[in-house]
Amino acid sequence: MAAGHGPESAVSDLHAAAARLDDPDLAFTERVEADLAFHLLLCRLSGNPMLVESWQHLEGRIRVAIMSHDADRLPAIMSRERHAVIADGIAGDDEAAVVLTVERHMDVAARVYAGG
């Protein structure tokens, strides 16, 4: 998607999924599910069934990792802002920037869940 300029509908769907993360009425578990849903949607929109299968294989483990951390520390990492930049990048024309955005997104999450 990064190389092929994601279709407007995909970008719109990703923005809608990201916006759900800022819903003030979401309980922590609902926010976790909304976060995981964004990532599953991103995988599905890639059109790569192996990526979707890999995500689904890891999703339960990721859920456990998230749920085992202090809920007060995690809402910032599960925000609309942190996810919308991925959709914005896909809408743009800079593949390297999208890849860097996703790598940074993953790096921050890894640091949080590793306790760093």
KOLFINU-848746 format. One record per residue (C-alpha): residue in one letter; x, y negated, z. Coordinates in pm, whole numbers, plus 50000, padded with zeros to 5 digits. Example, Ala and Ser with C-alpha at 12.3 -4.5 7.8 and 13.67 -1.06 7.14 Angstrom:
KOLFINU-848746
A512305045050780 S513675010650714 
This chain:
KOLFINU-848746
M500005000050000 A502864976450077 A504384980949733 G501114979849546 H499464950249717 G496644965749914 P493214961349764 E491124933349914 S488644958350056 A491434976950239 V492834944650380 S489334934050485 D488704967750654 L492014965150840 H491214929750958 A487824941551084 A489474970351272 A492074946551417 A489384921651524 R487684948751729 L490774949451951 D489984914552083 D486424922852185 P486284911052548 D483594936652629 L485784966752550 A486744988652842 F490355000052846 T489525034352702 E487465017952425 R490404995052343 V492685025452321 E490255042052081 A489985010151873 D493785008351854 L494055044651746 A491245039151494 F493175010351333 H496175032851281 L494085061451144 L492405037250903 L495805024650790 C496885060350723 R493675068350535 L493905036850324 S497395046950218 G495835074950016 N498435098850152 P496725129850299 M499975142050455 L500305109150645 V496705112450768 E497355148250879 S500565138051056 W498785109651236 Q495955132551344 H498485157551475 L500165130451687 E497075110751787 G496295131552097 R499855128552222 I499815091252158 R496525088052347 V498035106252647 A501125083752637 I498965052552631 M496585064352902 S499455073453135 H500665037353150 D499535007853354 A496414994653181 D497294958853277 R500464959553064 L498924973352748 P496234949552621 A498844926052471 I500264954052260 M496734964552160 S495684930152032 R494174917851709 E497194895851649 R499704924651661 H497664944751412 A496344917451180 V499904908951071 I500094943550915 A496944936750712 D498244902250620 G501474917450496 I499644942750281 A497684914050126 G500954896750037 D503644904849787 D506684911850002 E507094949350050 A510224945450264 A508384921750498 V505544946850545 V507974974750620 L509774952350873 T506454942651033 V505444979051077 E508894988251211 R508704959951466 H505194970651562 M506395006051623 D509544994451805 V507594973152053 A505195001752123 A508075026152171 R509765002552416 V506564997552616 Y505785034552636 A509395043452716 G509255018953005 G511744994152857 
